[in-house]
Structure formats: C-alpha cells, structure tokens
C-alpha cells in the first residue's frame, strides 16, 4: 500500500524535481517507509512506500522494467500475484523481487490493459511507455483505491490524494458549486467531480490513456469492468449456493492474508467482521482485533444499541484473539476534526470520525487490517431501502421512489432556498438526472420485483459502497494502515451478483403483497431496520459465529451523535453552524441553514447526518 503522484507537461517544459517532491511529501503518511522519483524531461512520477510484501529495496518505486522501457507507479495489493508470476515466468519473464508490484509491471507489459481484468485486488496505478510516450492510468474494479487527476492545456497532474495536486504552483483553488449541490443532496458525489473545481476522481473499473504524440492531449477513458446483478437463468438448489459461498468466502479471506508484516482484523460485533475474524484467526493464533465503542451515558432510543463492545468481546473470547478497544465520547469528534478533514479532503458518506479513531487504534499494533466492508452491499444488507422501489411498475417510477429516499441531507423541496447565494450557478444541475445516470450501463430488463432489487444492489455498490471505500482509504492511510476487504474478492463478487434475490431477502414476497394505499410505510416493519437481509450469508456464517450475532438486526458503525449534538456537543454545533462568519455561508443561506439545524437542536427532527455534513464541509472550506 502506497501513494502515487505524476505530472506530464504538454509544452515539453521539464518537470520540476522540487515540485514533484512536494507532491510526494504531501502524501507522506501513505508511505512512511520510503520514497522514489523518476523524471525524464517533461514526464515525472513519484511514490511513497508502505512496505507490506517484500519490504526490501528491490520493491522500490517508481519501478523500471529491465529493458528500461516501462515505468510503473502503483498503489495497492494484487492478491493473486503469485499465480500471475508463474504465468509470466512461463512466458520468459524474469523477476528481481518478490513484490506484487513487479508482477503488475510485467503483466501490463505482456497484456496491456487486458491485465487489469486479471488482477484480483485493489489498486490505482500509472504505467508509462517511454518508447510510445503513452500513459495508462487505472483504478481497480470496485474503487477501493482512489486516483485523482487534473488536466488543462498545459499539463496533466495526478495523485492518490487531492492534496498532492494542490502542490502545483499554478493550481487555482475554487469550490465546485455543482459538486457541493450534489453532495448536499446525496451525502455523496456520484459523478467524477470533487469539491475542488478541475480535480476529478477516476471512476472505478476504468482506465484512461494519454498519447503524448496526439494533437488532442486529453485523457481518453474506457470502462473495463462493471457490476451486473442479475437473476440466474438456471438457479441451483439452496444447499449448493450455501456450500459454494462457504468455499469462496474462506478462499477470499485466506487470499488476503498474504503479507510479510502482521495482519489484524476489525471486530465490530457484527457478523461480517466476525466471520472474517473467525477464518483469519484459524490461520493466525492470537490474531489482533480492534473495536471502537461509544459512551452511551447521554444516548437514547435506538442509539443505546450503537455500542457493540460486549458482542465483540464475546467473539474475541470465542476466537482467542488479542483484542483492543477504544471508547469514543462526545468531545472526540471536535478534537479530531481539523486533522480528519485534512486527511479526508472532502466528506463522503456517513459520519466518518469513528473510522478515523478505529484506524488510529489498529495502526498502533499492525500495518494491515481486515474489514467487513462490502458484505451488506453484495448480499442485500439494507432491505428497508430496496423495498422502496421493489413494487414499481416501470423504471421511471422506480427512479422516483428510490431517488426520494436517497435525498439524505436536503430535500429538493427546499434546496433552492438553502442554496440561494449561489443558486444561479447550480440551478441547471438536476440531481434526479445524476441519480438516474448511475443506471446507464445496468441494462437489466425490469419485469419483476427481483429485477428492481438487483437494480438497487447495483446502485448501492456503485455509489454508497464506493463512497465508503474512498473514506476508508483516506482515514486508514492517515495512520499508514492498509485496509483490506475480503468481500471484494473477484470470485466472491461474481458469485454474489448471480445469487438469487430470494436467497438474500426473506420478506420480499410479503412486501410485494402489501397494498401501499392501505399500509403506510412509516409504520410498516419492512421499511425499517430488520434482520431480513443477507439471509444466505447468515446461514453460511452460522457455522462460525454465535446465533445471537446471526439473528441480530442490522447495526452500522454509528456514534450516538443525534443525542450528542443536542447535549455535550451543542455549543460546538452552534459555534460552527450558527456563526454568520462561517465560510459555508458563502454558499448556503444562513437563515434556511439555521432553521434546519435548530430543528435538530430543539428535538423536532433528527438531522444528525446533515449537521455532520455541514460541519465537515465547513471544516473543508477552512482547510482548503
């Protein structure tokens, strides 16, 4: 795991070694074990190294091929690199190191962009052909590792984080108002834009090429992979699916244990991280595990279930792990916010500061940690969300139903008032169209409720899960920690996409039979958090973890901020969001924003996500 940067000057002026080093210095936290730079006239690449596999100097990057023609700058892990190495050795390639980086280099030499489909892992990379003067930028299938870029008529600049690009002397820092509107609709950014105008995020499953000799020196983009959730044409018996899932899950965890440094695991108290821990602990006695809990002394209602330390401790005892915990209190958000914002760069989904502390805890003991991310999105962990569109009569009705739910922060009914100071700049941005465009490549016929459910699974993997990955990358790398996600093993993902919906969701048939004109959704059990989802995963995991964990209702990694924002943190919220001099009010109407915030502070509404997002964006505006 590492950090990469690069620059190509189209006017053929030499790349400045001073600027290139500033770019790598800006992301030093991603790779404190070493740095490297490669410059040839108007082309330059940089690298920061976090040594995981073969920590010897032979793994140093940028890595140059033995014939001196190709240059690789790479961030990530390809878990099947040994199999690929054997295949390449049979073709006559020789290797100097034991790294996966060198395998990635020669795989790209041998197969070009087709090599990307052979990689089972997470990566962001640049690959330069000195003879053809051609650049390839690529990102893994699922977007686990980020890659940002900026291009104009003079140059192309890229990096693992935006702060590397900001080291360019000529970069003009402007806020992207359209992306700001998108974020305050979805608490996420679905397009390739960022909150900084001109900086883009290469989309998951895409690569970009640039020919230095071309007249039009712009990146050209190709999508080499995409999710495709669908019902199988000839379903197997449930027992066959169950046995195959068990095999693939164990294979995925075991694949991702490859490392020359110690590997640990998050252990949240849920079944996804619990099952990963069970398999990993069978390979490594006294595996180190990590949990963050919450002080619930001022919590209320459903928040009283947010602290999962007791469940995590029980599973730690069962699997005989070496377990470490941290307890977060109301003031911990305020204390970490400046540093968190600098590392996160821009907020995405959820309230991410608990993840920041979890990474900090794990990094004190290990360099690599396993996470349960992806299990919910692949196997249907959010049924109360999918059911909102399951009974639609057509695609447009489905979009209307699901889009209404995903307006997580500011609904369309008031967004023009909230964005009044900049409304002329964003009034032509139609967030429903942005939402609808996510489905452009998911060409399933929508004939039955299962098809709409698969559409929802596709949407959430493309957007919500991707947002989680961007956040997790930034916050783990803030502490020089590599996070691995076994659920995103290629074979396991392929299985999940073809697994019948009826094996994922228990109550789809009951939801279909509901008469929505008679049964209000707000009072309906199927539109609230349940243990309905991930049924086949629950059945398989019952072989490894306790029954009470298997049967528990879905609980995300959430802090009791709804109560904290009204209690211990209320003065912090007022100081940040009720002050007319806060930078966020250059873009949002102060009166409308205060009204929304006060609805939460006075107990009229639960707007914890909005308050967190307002605070985060405000901190971003102050930092950048």
Phi and psi in degrees as a GROMACS rama.xvg file:
@    title "Ramachandran Plot"
@    xaxis  label "Phi"
@    yaxis  label "Psi"
@TYPE xy
-156.476  -167.207  UNK-2
-134.542  141.684  UNK-3
-125.93  153.009  UNK-4
-144.264  163.284  UNK-5
-167.152  159.523  UNK-6
-150.674  136.28  UNK-7
-129.041  123.269  UNK-8
-97.0153  118.498  UNK-9
-72.9906  -23.7273  UNK-10
-85.4994  7.38998  UNK-11
69.2074  14.241  UNK-12
-71.872  144.892  UNK-13
-63.346  144.783  UNK-14
-71.2038  132.903  UNK-15
-77.212  121.17  UNK-16
-63.9643  -27.7594  UNK-17
-67.8186  -44.9792  UNK-18
-68.0716  -40.5012  UNK-19
-62.4329  -39.2978  UNK-20
-68.8792  -35.077  UNK-21
-61.8442  -36.2521  UNK-22
-65.0367  -44.862  UNK-23
-71.2643  -34.1324  UNK-24
-62.1583  -33.8351  UNK-25
-64.9267  -22.8096  UNK-26
-118.668  30.9897  UNK-27
-57.551  -33.7537  UNK-28
-60.4272  -24.0849  UNK-29
-74.6258  -22.085  UNK-30
-154.988  80.2747  UNK-31
-78.7911  -3.82307  UNK-32
-87.5193  -6.69023  UNK-33
166.664  164.065  UNK-34
-141.153  157.963  UNK-35
-152.763  154.004  UNK-36
-139.956  146.853  UNK-37
-137.894  122.701  UNK-38
-131.804  133.559  UNK-39
-137.362  98.1063  UNK-40
57.5503  -110.093  UNK-41
-93.5251  12.4485  UNK-42
-125.181  132.195  UNK-43
-147.284  143.351  UNK-44
-132.852  148.982  UNK-45
-136.933  160.602  UNK-46
-151.805  139.002  UNK-47
-116.646  132.901  UNK-48
-110.061  130.342  UNK-49
-110.924  107.055  UNK-50
-75.8935  118.997  UNK-51
-121.902  -50.0944  UNK-52
-114.307  127.14  UNK-53
50.0549  78.8621  UNK-54
-73.8614  5.85096  UNK-55
-68.7414  165.315  UNK-56
-60.1777  -16.0408  UNK-57
-66.7173  -17.4375  UNK-58
-91.634  8.58881  UNK-59
-64.0486  141.614  UNK-60
-126.175  163.927  UNK-61
-56.8262  140.198  UNK-62
-99.5395  130.462  UNK-63
-107.366  134.118  UNK-64
-65.6105  160.553  UNK-65
-63.1273  -27.0803  UNK-66
-90.1322  5.32311  UNK-67
69.8221  9.04925  UNK-68
-87.7712  -34.2037  UNK-69
-115.219  142.728  UNK-70
-125.074  127.356  UNK-71
-115.968  133.29  UNK-72
-125.283  119.619  UNK-73
-140.225  138.84  UNK-74
-128.145  123.879  UNK-75
142.499  -165.509  UNK-76
-141.881  129.038  UNK-77
-107.483  109.086  UNK-78
-74.8693  -21.256  UNK-79
-98.1531  27.5366  UNK-80
-65.4573  -29.217  UNK-81
-68.6015  -40.1704  UNK-82
-64.2104  -41.5008  UNK-83
-67.0982  -35.9312  UNK-84
-62.5073  -43.4512  UNK-85
-60.0021  -41.4141  UNK-86
-64.7638  -40.1074  UNK-87
-72.5508  -35.8452  UNK-88
-63.0479  -35.2691  UNK-89
-65.673  -21.6148  UNK-90
-92.3654  1.29026  UNK-91
103.8  3.46491  UNK-92
-79.1498  140.555  UNK-93
-109.436  152.163  UNK-94
-126.833  141.239  UNK-95
-95.5211  -26.2032  UNK-96
-122.096  178.603  UNK-97
-106.541  15.4715  UNK-98
-81.1507  156.501  UNK-99
-74.7444  -22.8205  UNK-100
-60.1057  -44.1792  UNK-101
-67.4626  -33.3884  UNK-102
-65.8172  -42.9554  UNK-103
-59.8727  -42.7043  UNK-104
-56.9413  -52.5813  UNK-105
-78.2834  -22.6284  UNK-106
-65.0758  -40.3664  UNK-107
-69.9597  -34.7373  UNK-108
-63.1094  -44.51  UNK-109
-75.9628  -45.7534  UNK-110
-112.944  -3.16972  UNK-111
63.0504  -145.257  UNK-112
-65.6518  -18.53  UNK-113
-63.5636  -21.6237  UNK-114
-62.94  -27.5634  UNK-115
-59.5081  -34.6434  UNK-116
-74.066  -16.1402  UNK-117
-85.3812  -17.9858  UNK-118
-80.0279  125.618  UNK-119
-107.817  95.6155  UNK-120
169.74  -154.664  UNK-121
-128.762  138.563  UNK-122
-166.306  155.082  UNK-123
-138.521  133.66  UNK-124
-150.222  159.493  UNK-125
-126.849  142.699  UNK-126
-136.784  119.416  UNK-127
-115.307  127.677  UNK-128
-100.722  107.812  UNK-129
-66.6459  -33.1124  UNK-130
-71.7316  -48.7751  UNK-131
-83.7671  -12.1245  UNK-132
53.8774  54.3277  UNK-133
-126.968  136.206  UNK-134
-110.121  140.086  UNK-135
-121.94  124.72  UNK-136
-111.201  139.706  UNK-137
-149.273  154.243  UNK-138
-133.231  149.387  UNK-139
-64.026  168.054  UNK-140
-53.3075  -41.1774  UNK-141
-102.821  -8.16269  UNK-142
80.4529  30.6416  UNK-143
-68.1969  -37.0171  UNK-144
-109.338  130.279  UNK-145
-85.7442  158.548  UNK-146
-150.699  114.669  UNK-147
-102.325  153.288  UNK-148
-148.112  156.329  UNK-149
-137.525  134.753  UNK-150
-142.084  143.228  UNK-151
-141.371  -161.474  UNK-152
-71.2011  -20.8039  UNK-153
-96.594  -31.6815  UNK-154
-158.887  165.196  UNK-155
-121.343  131.823  UNK-156
-130.246  140.359  UNK-157
-144.849  163.232  UNK-158
-172.516  163.548  UNK-159
-66.4471  -24.4475  UNK-160
-137.359  155.723  UNK-161
-65.4491  -31.3995  UNK-162
-62.0665  -24.2111  UNK-163
-67.7667  -41.1283  UNK-164
-66.7541  -32.7267  UNK-165
-67.1568  -13.1848  UNK-166
-75.8843  -8.86404  UNK-167
-67.4282  123.787  UNK-168
-59.042  -32.4312  UNK-169
-90.5899  -0.733471  UNK-170
-70.8947  127.266  UNK-171
-97.1641  111.408  UNK-172
-79.857  109.99  UNK-173
-130.424  144.576  UNK-174
-79.4761  133.924  UNK-175
-83.537  100.049  UNK-176
-67.7538  -32.7175  UNK-177
-68.4691  -40.1021  UNK-178
-67.0582  -32.1725  UNK-179
-64.1463  -41.5808  UNK-180
-63.8839  -42.319  UNK-181
-60.9861  -44.6058  UNK-182
-63.677  -44.2934  UNK-183
-76.7423  -2.84964  UNK-184
-89.8599  -50.0344  UNK-185
-105.386  -6.0155  UNK-186
51.8722  41.8943  UNK-187
-172.893  167.656  UNK-188
-123.874  112.741  UNK-189
-82.6373  -29.157  UNK-190
-81.3566  -172.735  UNK-191
-87.9354  7.84805  UNK-192
-81.2451  165.145  UNK-193
-128.816  177.084  UNK-194
-76.2168  -5.3737  UNK-195
-106.579  120.936  UNK-196
-60.5852  129.628  UNK-197
97.9327  -20.7401  UNK-198
-94.3459  129.82  UNK-199
-121.751  158.65  UNK-200
-109.319  117.899  UNK-201
-57.0953  129.93  UNK-202
-71.9901  149.28  UNK-203
-57.1914  148.316  UNK-204
66.678  21.3314  UNK-205
-122.965  153.391  UNK-206
-129.933  158.752  UNK-207
-129.529  141.351  UNK-208
-121.666  151.049  UNK-209
-142.519  120.2  UNK-210
-94.5256  116.81  UNK-211
-63.2808  -23.9961  UNK-212
-87.0198  -10.7098  UNK-213
-68.9863  149.037  UNK-214
-66.7285  -45.4813  UNK-215
-89.7559  96.3124  UNK-216
-87.6541  73.1301  UNK-217
-128.744  149.406  UNK-218
-63.5628  139.178  UNK-219
-113.261  129.981  UNK-220
-106.662  141.484  UNK-221
-134.502  132.082  UNK-222
-90.7766  118.014  UNK-223
-100.387  -11.3832  UNK-224
-157.124  151.058  UNK-225
-152.906  156.389  UNK-226
-64.827  150.194  UNK-227
-147.831  88.3022  UNK-228
-80.8607  128.67  UNK-229
-157.204  157.895  UNK-230
-79.2188  136.942  UNK-231
-68.5582  146.005  UNK-232
-68.7483  -36.9497  UNK-233
-129.569  86.8682  UNK-234
-61.4176  146.76  UNK-235
-89.9841  173.533  UNK-236
-68.6906  150.065  UNK-237
-55.4932  -40.2834  UNK-238
-62.3623  -34.5275  UNK-239
-67.5885  -42.0735  UNK-240
-61.7263  -40.6379  UNK-241
-64.3603  -44.2248  UNK-242
-68.2088  -39.1735  UNK-243
-67.2551  -39.5701  UNK-244
-62.2017  -43.2278  UNK-245
-59.3115  -45.3396  UNK-246
-63.4171  -46.6308  UNK-247
-68.319  -36.7784  UNK-248
-65.1782  -48.0794  UNK-249
-62.8951  -39.0575  UNK-250
-62.8885  -41.8533  UNK-251
-63.5617  -47.0365  UNK-252
-63.2509  -45.1844  UNK-253
-63.5841  -37.6975  UNK-254
-59.7521  -39.2869  UNK-255
-87.6405  7.59037  UNK-256
-88.5271  -3.91313  UNK-257
-65.0787  123.454  UNK-258
-173.993  150.466  UNK-259
-101.259  7.19782  UNK-260
-128.81  169.514  UNK-261
-69.2107  140.651  UNK-262
-112.56  134.064  UNK-263
-118.792  -171.485  UNK-264
-148.805  141.064  UNK-265
-69.9992  147.18  UNK-266
-140.35  91.1719  UNK-267
-83.4729  -18.6611  UNK-268
104.87  -5.80696  UNK-269
-95.8049  173.409  UNK-270
-79.6128  -26.5187  UNK-271
-67.7982  -55.1079  UNK-272
-67.7477  -31.3209  UNK-273
-63.55  -43.0112  UNK-274
-70.5405  -38.0514  UNK-275
-61.0489  -43.9905  UNK-276
-61.3994  -40.4176  UNK-277
-58.7983  -45.7778  UNK-278
-70.1514  -44.3246  UNK-279
-63.8527  -40.4983  UNK-280
-66.5658  -25.1031  UNK-281
-71.7418  -18.1616  UNK-282
-95.1825  -34.3577  UNK-283
-124.344  104.172  UNK-284
-59.1729  140.581  UNK-285
57.988  41.1236  UNK-286
-53.5023  137.349  UNK-287
-81.4891  129.203  UNK-288
-126.093  158.185  UNK-289
-140.899  135.343  UNK-290
-137.01  139.494  UNK-291
-110.149  127.812  UNK-292
-114.595  -177.069  UNK-293
-134.292  143.52  UNK-294
-73.5326  114.568  UNK-295
-103.997  18.3828  UNK-296
-62.7274  -25.5551  UNK-297
-114.075  10.8056  UNK-298
-81.7442  165.373  UNK-299
-150.839  164.27  UNK-300
59.4942  -136.108  UNK-301
-66.5774  -18.3095  UNK-302
-63.8578  -22.2031  UNK-303
-65.2533  -12.6446  UNK-304
-99.3843  3.45178  UNK-305
-73.6125  -24.0943  UNK-306
-89.6199  111.989  UNK-307
-106.083  21.7493  UNK-308
-62.8084  -38.0968  UNK-309
-61.7151  -44.3392  UNK-310
-65.1341  -41.3729  UNK-311
-63.5943  -41.3944  UNK-312
-63.6682  -38.067  UNK-313
-64.4682  -42.0837  UNK-314
-70.8619  -35.4481  UNK-315
-59.5132  -42.9551  UNK-316
-63.6756  -39.5139  UNK-317
-65.0817  -41.7629  UNK-318
-94.588  0.0585218  UNK-319
58.6221  49.394  UNK-320
-93.2805  161.474  UNK-321
-90.9238  103.465  UNK-322
-104.573  138.401  UNK-323
-128.872  141.756  UNK-324
-129.987  156.306  UNK-325
-137.032  139.136  UNK-326
-110.126  123.196  UNK-327
-95.668  140.836  UNK-328
-119.266  172.536  UNK-329
-55.6496  -40.841  UNK-330
-75.09  -9.48682  UNK-331
-67.5368  -31.9306  UNK-332
-62.0339  -49.6145  UNK-333
-60.4701  -39.4136  UNK-334
-67.6041  -36.3137  UNK-335
-93.0181  -8.2396  UNK-336
-58.1572  -46.8249  UNK-337
-59.1343  -45.4392  UNK-338
-68.7369  -42.335  UNK-339
-59.6363  -45.4365  UNK-340
-63.1326  -39.3576  UNK-341
-63.4122  -40.7194  UNK-342
-75.5397  -41.2634  UNK-343
-70.467  -31.196  UNK-344
73.9574  -51.7008  UNK-345
-148.783  143.285  UNK-346
-70.0495  151.086  UNK-347
-128.021  -137.692  UNK-348
-72.9885  150.648  UNK-349
72.5003  -175.227  UNK-350
-106.299  104.306  UNK-351
-91.5941  -5.66943  UNK-352
-66.9454  -29.311  UNK-353
-60.369  -35.6872  UNK-354
-64.272  -35.7069  UNK-355
-60.6694  -45.8176  UNK-356
-71.345  -35.8521  UNK-357
-62.4199  -42.7801  UNK-358
-64.7424  -40.4943  UNK-359
-60.9341  -43.1322  UNK-360
-62.0294  -51.8184  UNK-361
-61.9582  -37.1661  UNK-362
-66.4018  -17.6047  UNK-363
-72.4926  -16.0376  UNK-364
-123.979  -29.0625  UNK-365
-139.603  165.3  UNK-366
-99.1805  -19.6782  UNK-367
-130.911  136.433  UNK-368
-136.185  141.859  UNK-369
-92.461  141.849  UNK-370
-127.131  151.543  UNK-371
-89.0651  11.4038  UNK-372
-58.7123  139.784  UNK-373
105.564  -24.9025  UNK-374
-61.9096  -42.5312  UNK-375
-64.8578  -45.3135  UNK-376
-70.8511  -32.4491  UNK-377
-81.4059  -33.4676  UNK-378
-114.791  13.6955  UNK-379
82.3505  53.2755  UNK-380
-83.2682  -4.28832  UNK-381
-125.523  59.9163  UNK-382
-59.3252  -34.2393  UNK-383
-62.558  -19.3519  UNK-384
-85.5868  -46.3651  UNK-385
-63.0202  -35.4458  UNK-386
-64.6524  -19.071  UNK-387
-64.7764  -25.846  UNK-388
-113.558  2.79225  UNK-389
-68.0713  -27.0102  UNK-390
-105.815  18.4611  UNK-391
-63.8307  152.403  UNK-392
-89.7722  -20.7894  UNK-393
-159.029  175.674  UNK-394
-63.1897  -43.0956  UNK-395
-64.0305  -39.5655  UNK-396
-66.5214  -40.4278  UNK-397
-58.8443  -46.8301  UNK-398
-58.9385  -44.5315  UNK-399
-58.742  -45.6986  UNK-400
-65.8744  -46.6317  UNK-401
-76.2267  -37.4635  UNK-402
-61.0036  -39.1844  UNK-403
-60.0281  -40.7112  UNK-404
-67.5521  -38.9042  UNK-405
-82.6741  6.00708  UNK-406
-79.5132  79.5977  UNK-407
-77.4199  -23.8718  UNK-408
-114.547  -66.7501  UNK-409
-121.388  114.924  UNK-410
-69.268  155.789  UNK-411
-56.0514  -27.5117  UNK-412
-63.4564  -24.1293  UNK-413
-125.423  -0.847856  UNK-414
-65.7598  -31.032  UNK-415
-66.614  -33.9366  UNK-416
-71.2613  -41.6773  UNK-417
-65.5656  -38.17  UNK-418
-93.3213  20.5578  UNK-419
-51.5312  -41.5459  UNK-420
-61.0849  -25.5232  UNK-421
-126.515  18.9032  UNK-422
-60.6294  -34.5903  UNK-423
-61.2112  -26.8113  UNK-424
-84.9712  -17.1834  UNK-425
-125.311  0.380709  UNK-426
-63.7066  -21.6444  UNK-427
-90.9419  2.88362  UNK-428
-86.453  115.839  UNK-429
-103.407  102.87  UNK-430
-68.3194  -24.695  UNK-431
-64.2207  -37.9485  UNK-432
-66.3369  -39.1155  UNK-433
-60.1993  -44.052  UNK-434
-60.8879  -48.8137  UNK-435
-63.829  -35.7986  UNK-436
-65.0155  -20.3615  UNK-437
-58.5473  -31.0649  UNK-438
-88.2749  4.13067  UNK-439
-54.033  -34.9727  UNK-440
-103.158  2.40115  UNK-441
-100.456  84.7228  UNK-442
-89.9352  35.1522  UNK-443
-63.8532  142.986  UNK-444
-73.2845  137.411  UNK-445
-106.162  85.0572  UNK-446
-110.947  -21.5733  UNK-447
-143.84  163.219  UNK-448
-54.2194  -35.505  UNK-449
-60.9563  -32.2663  UNK-450
-66.3747  -40.0157  UNK-451
-68.8019  -36.1359  UNK-452
-62.2899  -44.4105  UNK-453
-63.9079  -33.5174  UNK-454
-61.5238  -41.9673  UNK-455
-67.5864  -39.2374  UNK-456
-62.1921  -40.8232  UNK-457
-60.9372  -48.7537  UNK-458
-58.515  -45.5697  UNK-459
-73.3254  -31.1104  UNK-460
-68.0987  -37.0779  UNK-461
-74.4031  -28.5261  UNK-462
-116.602  -64.476  UNK-463
-63.8748  -49.4168  UNK-464
-64.0983  -41.4796  UNK-465
-60.204  -42.2009  UNK-466
-60.1911  -41.653  UNK-467
-60.8322  -39.7948  UNK-468
-66.038  -41.7904  UNK-469
-61.0638  -44.5222  UNK-470
-64.1526  -47.768  UNK-471
-62.8689  -40.0031  UNK-472
-59.5403  -49.0024  UNK-473
-64.2268  -42.5108  UNK-474
-80.5662  -28.5451  UNK-475
-75.1885  -43.0265  UNK-476
-69.7297  -19.6692  UNK-477
-58.0491  -26.7064  UNK-478
-113.485  21.7591  UNK-479
53.4799  45.7661  UNK-480
-121.736  133.365  UNK-481
-94.7238  123.185  UNK-482
-101.448  129.034  UNK-483
-113.215  147.474  UNK-484
-126.2  89.8112  UNK-485
-57.6971  -28.8688  UNK-486
-62.2547  -20.6526  UNK-487
-94.1211  22.6016  UNK-488
-62.3816  137.082  UNK-489
-55.5556  -45.0702  UNK-490
-67.113  -37.6397  UNK-491
-70.0652  -39.1094  UNK-492
-64.2425  -43.8979  UNK-493
-58.757  -41.5124  UNK-494
-62.6295  -48.2033  UNK-495
-60.9657  -37.0422  UNK-496
-69.6267  -20.8265  UNK-497
-109.194  6.25792  UNK-498
-78.5433  129.989  UNK-499
-57.8925  141.663  UNK-500
-58.8093  -35.5848  UNK-501
-63.5761  -20.1178  UNK-502
-87.9136  -11.6493  UNK-503
-96.1499  -38.8635  UNK-504
-118.663  131.354  UNK-505
-79.5612  -37.1706  UNK-506
-109.326  19.5898  UNK-507
-59.5006  -42.1851  UNK-508
-60.836  -38.9103  UNK-509
-68.4281  -37.724  UNK-510
-66.114  -40.2635  UNK-511
-60.1427  -35.6901  UNK-512
-81.3976  -7.51452  UNK-513
-65.0411  138.923  UNK-514
-93.9476  102.616  UNK-515
-64.6798  -18.5159  UNK-516
-76.2122  -17.8886  UNK-517
-109.035  -28.777  UNK-518
-110.863  110.95  UNK-519
-70.2867  137.707  UNK-520
-66.2426  -32.9935  UNK-521
-61.8428  -30.2546  UNK-522
-100.338  7.38332  UNK-523
-96.6645  130.867  UNK-524
-62.1306  -27.004  UNK-525
-77.4106  -11.2199  UNK-526
-108.89  21.8812  UNK-527
-125.704  168.202  UNK-528
-62.3811  129.901  UNK-529
-138.574  -176.476  UNK-530
-106.624  27.5874  UNK-531
-73.9618  -33.333  UNK-532
-80.7204  169.904  UNK-533
56.3085  40.3408  UNK-534
-62.4938  -44.1245  UNK-535
-68.5887  -32.2369  UNK-536
-68.5508  -40.725  UNK-537
-61.1753  -43.8084  UNK-538
-62.5894  -43.3351  UNK-539
-67.8409  -42.5075  UNK-540
-73.1084  -14.9935  UNK-541
-62.4535  -15.6419  UNK-542
-73.9989  -16.0802  UNK-543
-121.532  -30.9672  UNK-544
-125.713  159.95  UNK-545
-60.7668  153.762  UNK-546
-62.3095  -38.5702  UNK-547
-64.91  -29.1456  UNK-548
-71.734  -41.755  UNK-549
-62.5069  -40.1192  UNK-550
-89.1925  -2.9798  UNK-551
-68.3272  149.923  UNK-552
-68.7494  154.564  UNK-553
-57.8883  129.245  UNK-554
-134.912  114.947  UNK-555
-76.7699  174.671  UNK-556
-85.7276  82.8734  UNK-557
-124.158  145.045  UNK-558
-96.9902  159.512  UNK-559
-80.3768  55.2803  UNK-560
-70.3719  -26.296  UNK-561
-57.0567  -42.8175  UNK-562
-76.5702  -42.5664  UNK-563
-61.325  -38.4909  UNK-564
-66.0108  -25.1822  UNK-565
-92.538  -12.0754  UNK-566
-118.223  -105.16  UNK-567
-59.0586  -30.9473  UNK-568
-100.086  10.8601  UNK-569
-64.9666  -37.1761  UNK-570
-69.2986  -35.7018  UNK-571
-62.5475  -44.4389  UNK-572
-61.4804  -45.8225  UNK-573
-62.9055  -41.163  UNK-574
-64.1549  -36.9569  UNK-575
-83.5103  -37.1998  UNK-576
-114.619  -5.87864  UNK-577
-114.369  13.079  UNK-578
-98.0152  121.94  UNK-579
-63.3622  -18.0767  UNK-580
-89.5379  -1.0623  UNK-581
-62.5538  134.567  UNK-582
-61.3339  -21.2947  UNK-583
-64.6983  -22.1953  UNK-584
-81.8264  4.36261  UNK-585
-73.8176  -17.9378  UNK-586
-120.783  -27.4792  UNK-587
-115.993  146.971  UNK-588
-70.1615  126.888  UNK-589
-66.9493  -38.5758  UNK-590
-66.6558  -47.2337  UNK-591
-65.5519  -39.2469  UNK-592
-66.8081  -44.7771  UNK-593
-60.1901  -37.9766  UNK-594
-61.5516  -43.8393  UNK-595
-66.1519  -41.975  UNK-596
-64.6522  -43.3154  UNK-597
-66.6315  -27.0194  UNK-598
-60.4056  -34.6353  UNK-599
-77.8455  -46.9269  UNK-600
-61.2282  -29.5636  UNK-601
-93.8586  1.65976  UNK-602
84.5532  8.83441  UNK-603
-74.6308  -35.9434  UNK-604
-140.308  158.539  UNK-605
-98.0403  100.996  UNK-606
-117.883  40.3769  UNK-607
-63.209  -38.4718  UNK-608
-65.7334  -40.3975  UNK-609
-65.3474  -44.0753  UNK-610
-62.7514  -44.6414  UNK-611
-59.0235  -43.2052  UNK-612
-66.9876  -40.4333  UNK-613
-62.3177  -45.7857  UNK-614
-62.2456  -42.6148  UNK-615
-65.4564  -46.2339  UNK-616
-65.4388  -39.2636  UNK-617
-60.8001  -42.1466  UNK-618
-66.3114  -38.5537  UNK-619
-60.4442  -44.4852  UNK-620
-64.3385  -34.1953  UNK-621
-72.8398  -33.5281  UNK-622
-82.8224  -33.5948  UNK-623
